[in-house]
């Protein structure tokens, strides 16, 4: 497996742990429909959160790598998810950015209720 794939899996594990520690109930990780994917589906209070996880090493801002094209794919995946699991009226699209620097704790930045 490529190094970037390992880093991506590690980032999603960090994200899952951080979200659970911050009151989110994780429902799905890497939910797929064909070529579409939702990194994390979680519930917190009255909202169903569809979370895109982005992690980078260094001082770059991971959240900036979520572009309109990626967001549109996430929306299509969410529409399919809601079709398959109806009943949740309140949804949010979120981005969890994780900055990882060697020898330091990861820095988390959650952007809730995103719309691009």
C-alpha positions, 0 to 999 in steps of 0.5 A: 500500500502506498505511503499516502494511503497509510497516512489517509487511514491514520488520519481517519483513525485520528479523526474518528477518535477526536470526534468521539471524544468531542461528543459525536457518535460515529455511525459509518467510516468510509461509507461507499456507493460506487465511486462515491465515498463519505469519510465519516457519518456521525450523529451529534445532538439533532444533526447527522454530520457528513464529515470530509477528513483532510490531513496534511503534514507541515504548515499547510492548511488541509481544509483548503484542499477541499474544492468544489468538485470534491464537495459536489461528489460528497453531496451526491454520496450524501443524497444516496445515503439519505435515500438508503437511510431515510428519516434524518431531517437535519444534516450538516456537511463538515470538514475536519482538517488535521495538521500533523507535524513530526514530534507534535500532537496533531492540530484539529480544526472542525468546520461545521455546516459547510457549503461550497 
